[in-house]
Protein backbone atom coordinates (compact mmCIF):
# COMPACT_ATOMS: atom_id res chain seq x y z
CA UNK A 1 0.00 0.00 0.00
CA UNK A 2 2.90 2.31 0.77
CA UNK A 3 4.35 1.74 -2.72
CA UNK A 4 0.98 2.50 -4.34
CA UNK A 5 0.64 5.72 -2.36
CA UNK A 6 4.16 6.74 -3.33
CA UNK A 7 3.46 6.06 -7.01
CA UNK A 8 0.14 7.95 -6.85
CA UNK A 9 1.72 10.98 -5.20
CA UNK A 10 4.66 11.00 -7.62
CA UNK A 11 2.30 10.82 -10.60
CA UNK A 12 0.27 13.78 -9.33
CA UNK A 13 3.44 15.75 -8.57
CA UNK A 14 4.93 15.01 -11.97
CA UNK A 15 1.91 16.04 -14.01
CA UNK A 16 1.26 19.10 -11.86
CA UNK A 17 4.90 20.16 -12.19
CA UNK A 18 4.51 20.21 -15.97
CA UNK A 19 1.37 22.34 -15.71
CA UNK A 20 3.05 24.70 -13.25
CA UNK A 21 6.14 25.05 -15.44
CA UNK A 22 3.98 25.95 -18.43
CA UNK A 23 2.17 28.59 -16.40
CA UNK A 24 5.49 30.01 -15.19
CA UNK A 25 6.72 30.28 -18.77
CA UNK A 26 3.58 31.98 -20.05
CA UNK A 27 3.24 34.38 -17.12
CA UNK A 28 6.91 35.37 -17.31
CA UNK A 29 6.59 36.12 -21.02
CA UNK A 30 3.30 38.00 -20.52
CA UNK A 31 4.91 40.23 -17.90
CA UNK A 32 7.37 41.58 -20.44
CA UNK A 33 5.07 41.67 -23.47
CA UNK A 34 2.35 43.80 -21.89
CA UNK A 35 -0.95 44.55 -23.67
CA UNK A 36 -0.70 47.70 -25.77
CA UNK A 37 3.07 47.61 -25.87
CA UNK A 38 5.53 50.26 -24.81
CA UNK A 39 5.96 53.92 -25.71
CA UNK A 40 8.22 53.96 -28.78
CA UNK A 41 8.38 57.73 -29.41
CA UNK A 42 11.97 58.84 -29.67
CA UNK A 43 12.82 62.02 -27.84
CA UNK A 44 10.20 61.30 -25.19
CA UNK A 45 11.29 60.78 -21.61
CA UNK A 46 8.57 58.10 -21.30
CA UNK A 47 10.20 55.82 -23.87
CA UNK A 48 9.96 52.18 -22.88
CA UNK A 49 7.11 52.78 -20.42
CA UNK A 50 3.92 50.70 -20.98
CA UNK A 51 1.24 52.70 -22.78
CA UNK A 52 -1.54 51.74 -20.38
CA UNK A 53 0.49 52.19 -17.19
CA UNK A 54 -2.00 54.64 -15.62
CA UNK A 55 -5.08 52.45 -16.16
CA UNK A 56 -6.53 50.40 -13.29
CA UNK A 57 -7.14 47.41 -15.55
CA UNK A 58 -3.45 47.40 -16.49
CA UNK A 59 -2.51 47.36 -12.82
CA UNK A 60 -4.89 44.43 -12.35
CA UNK A 61 -3.13 42.69 -15.23
CA UNK A 62 0.33 43.21 -13.72
CA UNK A 63 -0.71 42.20 -10.19
CA UNK A 64 -2.60 39.08 -11.28
CA UNK A 65 0.23 38.10 -13.63
CA UNK A 66 2.77 38.44 -10.81
CA UNK A 67 0.60 36.49 -8.35
CA UNK A 68 0.15 33.74 -10.93
CA UNK A 69 3.90 33.61 -11.56
CA UNK A 70 4.74 33.44 -7.84
CA UNK A 71 1.99 30.93 -6.98
CA UNK A 72 2.98 28.68 -9.87
CA UNK A 73 6.64 28.88 -8.88
CA UNK A 74 5.69 27.94 -5.34
CA UNK A 75 3.64 24.97 -6.49
CA UNK A 76 6.41 23.72 -8.81
CA UNK A 77 8.99 23.94 -6.04
CA UNK A 78 6.74 22.06 -3.60
CA UNK A 79 5.91 19.42 -6.21
CA UNK A 80 9.62 18.98 -6.89
CA UNK A 81 10.07 18.55 -3.15
CA UNK A 82 7.40 15.85 -3.23
CA UNK A 83 9.16 14.10 -6.09
CA UNK A 84 12.42 13.99 -4.16
CA UNK A 85 10.92 13.07 -0.78
CA UNK A 86 12.00 9.89 0.97
CA UNK A 87 8.42 8.57 1.34
CA UNK A 88 8.82 7.02 4.77
CA UNK A 89 5.67 5.62 6.34
CA UNK A 90 5.49 8.37 8.99
CA UNK A 91 5.77 11.08 6.30
CA UNK A 92 2.38 10.01 4.93
CA UNK A 93 0.69 11.11 8.17
CA UNK A 94 1.32 14.89 7.99
CA UNK A 95 4.31 15.99 5.94
CA UNK A 96 3.48 14.67 2.47
CA UNK A 97 -0.29 15.39 2.58
CA UNK A 98 0.40 18.94 3.79
CA UNK A 99 2.85 19.53 0.95
CA UNK A 100 0.38 18.11 -1.56
CA UNK A 101 -2.47 20.33 -0.34
CA UNK A 102 -0.30 23.48 -0.35
CA UNK A 103 1.04 22.70 -3.83
CA UNK A 104 -2.40 22.01 -5.31
CA UNK A 105 -3.84 25.11 -3.66
CA UNK A 106 -0.97 27.23 -5.04
CA UNK A 107 -1.53 25.78 -8.50
CA UNK A 108 -5.23 26.60 -8.25
CA UNK A 109 -4.45 30.20 -7.27
CA UNK A 110 -2.02 30.36 -10.15
CA UNK A 111 -4.61 29.19 -12.68
CA UNK A 112 -7.27 31.56 -11.32
CA UNK A 113 -4.99 34.60 -11.39
CA UNK A 114 -3.73 33.63 -14.85
CA UNK A 115 -7.32 33.82 -16.07
CA UNK A 116 -7.77 37.19 -14.34
CA UNK A 117 -4.67 38.46 -16.16
CA UNK A 118 -6.08 37.12 -19.41
CA UNK A 119 -9.44 38.85 -18.85
CA UNK A 120 -7.81 42.15 -17.93
CA UNK A 121 -5.66 41.97 -21.09
CA UNK A 122 -8.81 41.34 -23.15
CA UNK A 123 -10.48 44.35 -21.51
CA UNK A 124 -7.47 46.53 -22.36
CA UNK A 125 -7.28 45.35 -25.96
CA UNK A 126 -11.03 45.45 -26.68
CA UNK A 127 -11.80 48.85 -25.16
CA UNK A 128 -15.48 49.07 -24.27
CA UNK A 129 -16.67 46.21 -26.49
CA UNK A 130 -18.66 44.48 -23.78
CA UNK A 131 -20.48 42.21 -26.23
CA UNK A 132 -17.14 40.48 -26.83
CA UNK A 133 -15.42 40.97 -23.46
CA UNK A 134 -18.17 39.51 -21.26
CA UNK A 135 -18.54 36.15 -23.06
CA UNK A 136 -14.76 35.74 -23.26
CA UNK A 137 -14.43 36.50 -19.54
CA UNK A 138 -17.16 34.01 -18.67
CA UNK A 139 -15.47 31.35 -20.80
CA UNK A 140 -12.14 32.10 -19.09
CA UNK A 141 -13.66 30.92 -15.81
CA UNK A 142 -14.31 27.44 -17.19
CA UNK A 143 -10.70 26.16 -16.86
CA UNK A 144 -10.58 27.32 -13.24
CA UNK A 145 -13.85 25.54 -12.45
CA UNK A 146 -12.73 22.38 -14.27
CA UNK A 147 -9.47 22.31 -12.33
CA UNK A 148 -11.30 22.86 -9.02
CA UNK A 149 -13.83 20.16 -9.88
CA UNK A 150 -11.17 17.66 -10.91
CA UNK A 151 -8.86 18.30 -7.95
CA UNK A 152 -11.42 18.85 -5.19
CA UNK A 153 -11.79 15.11 -4.37
CA UNK A 154 -8.04 14.87 -3.83
CA UNK A 155 -7.96 18.02 -1.71
CA UNK A 156 -11.00 17.09 0.39
CA UNK A 157 -9.86 13.50 0.95
CA UNK A 158 -6.32 14.57 1.83
CA UNK A 159 -7.48 17.30 4.20
CA UNK A 160 -10.05 15.03 5.82
CA UNK A 161 -7.72 12.11 6.36
CA UNK A 162 -4.86 14.29 7.59
CA UNK A 163 -6.51 16.86 9.83
CA UNK A 164 -9.90 15.52 10.96
CA UNK A 165 -9.49 13.31 14.01
CA UNK A 166 -10.83 9.79 13.70
CA UNK A 167 -12.18 7.44 16.33
CA UNK A 168 -8.71 5.91 16.59
CA UNK A 169 -7.08 9.22 17.60
CA UNK A 170 -9.23 9.85 20.66
CA UNK A 171 -7.89 9.65 24.18
CA UNK A 172 -9.83 6.97 26.03
CA UNK A 173 -10.83 7.36 29.66
CA UNK A 174 -9.97 4.48 31.92
CA UNK A 175 -13.01 2.59 33.09
CA UNK A 176 -11.59 1.51 36.37
Secondary structure, 3 states (H helix, E strand, C coil): CHHHHHHHHHHHHHHHHHHHHHHHHHHHHHHHCCCCCECCCCCCCCCCCECCCCCHHHHHHHHHHHHHHHHHHHHHHHHHHHHCCCCCHHHHCCHHHHHHHHHHHHHHHHHHHHHHHHHHHHHHHCCCCHHHHHHHHHHHHHHHHHHHHHHHHHHHHHHHHHHCCCCCCCCCCCCC
